[in-house]
Amino acid sequence: MRLKIVFLLIIITLVFTGCTNEEAESTKEKAPSPSTEVGSQQVTPPSIGINKGESTTVVILDTHCWEENCSLTPNPPDELLLGETPLRVKPEDELELSVSTSEVPISDEIYSPDFNIVQVSASGEKETDVNFETKYLTAPTEEGKYYYNITTEWDGELTGKAIYAFAILVREE
């Protein structure tokens, strides 16, 4: 009798475990793929670096899509960069923006998206467009911590949009 009860408990456990796993898998949301196929090659958003001489800062990929007419909303950069050390610069230092990829690109288009850089206040209330003509950005004149969103767009053989975030700390030291 005890053997039948143990056997019955094992079967019930297996049935519920199997159902639980199926339910969990069916309700899981699939994260969007960070890559898209162009021709026969998978393409992921490139890495972006903000450099001052030999120093560089973390630029985090916030969100992206590989479609025409992407409608993306950036997350607050102060939240994305929590715990990251900002790049220390002096007032009005020139910062260089670099684009790189670990893949062999299908074309050089991946290196030259259209850029829009927006300075976001720490409270998230005020956004200031940054004058960015070349791949150089001038640090603010006033000391403080500054957050930025970079929106990149491709509209050619490669079509899509990616939003990145980074921070700098301006100090006269």
C-alpha positions, -999 to +999 in steps of 0.1 A: +000+000+000+028+024+009+045+017-024+013+026-043+010+059-024+047+068-031+043+059-068+011+080-070+028+110-054+057+107-078+034+106-108+014+136-095+046+156-089+058+148-125+025+158-140+023+191-121+060+198-128+055+192-165+024+215-166+042+242-147+071+242-171+048+243-201+028+272-186+060+291-177+074+287-212+042+297-229+039+329-208+075+339-212+080+370-233+107+366-258+132+395-257+137+413-290+167+401-308+196+425-307+204+416-343+188+417-377+197+400-409+209+421-437+216+400-468+229+368-453+246+385-423+233+391-388+239+427-377+238+440-341+239+476-329+275+488-328+293+498-296+298+535-290+326+550-270+331+585-256+368+593-253+390+620-238+426+612-247+433+577-233+402+578-210+368+564-221+334+560-205+307+534-205+281+539-232+251+516-226+228+504-253+194+513-240+170+502-266+169+495-304+149+482-333+157+471-368+126+484-386+115+514-406+098+541-385+110+528-351+092+545-322+115+542-293+114+560-259+147+562-240+149+551-204+162+577-179+200+577-183+206+583-146+188+550-139+205+531-167+239+543-155+234+537-118+267+524-104+287+533-135+316+557-131+312+587-154+341+600-176+359+628-157+366+658-179+374+695-175+350+723-186+349+727-224+371+696-231+365+680-265+352+645-263+355+621-292+327+598-302+337+564-317+316+537-333+329+501-334+316+466-339+331+432-332+315+418-363+328+420-399+303+446-411+283+441-443+291+476-452+307+507-436+271+520-431+271+506-396+299+531-386+281+562-399+245+564-386+228+598-381+235+610-346+214+630-322+228+637-288+206+651-260+217+663-226+192+652-200+191+669-166+195+648-135+159+654-126+148+643-161+127+674-166+148+693-191+164+681-223+189+702-242+200+693-277+237+692-281+253+709-311+270+679-327+283+684-362+313+661-362+322+632-340+333+656-313+313+669-283+323+698-261+318+693-224+297+719-205+314+749-189+298+744-155+310+717-131+287+688-124+275+654-136+258+654-170+237+626-185+232+621-223+211+601-247+225+593-281+200+583-308+215+567-338+195+560-370+203+541-402+183+546-433+199+528-461+207+491-467+206+489-429+174+504-414+169+509-377+174+530-347+193+526-314+194+547-282+224+548-259+232+565-226+264+579-210+275+603-183+303+627-177+316+645-146+329+680-153+355+691-127+382+718-128+409+696-113 
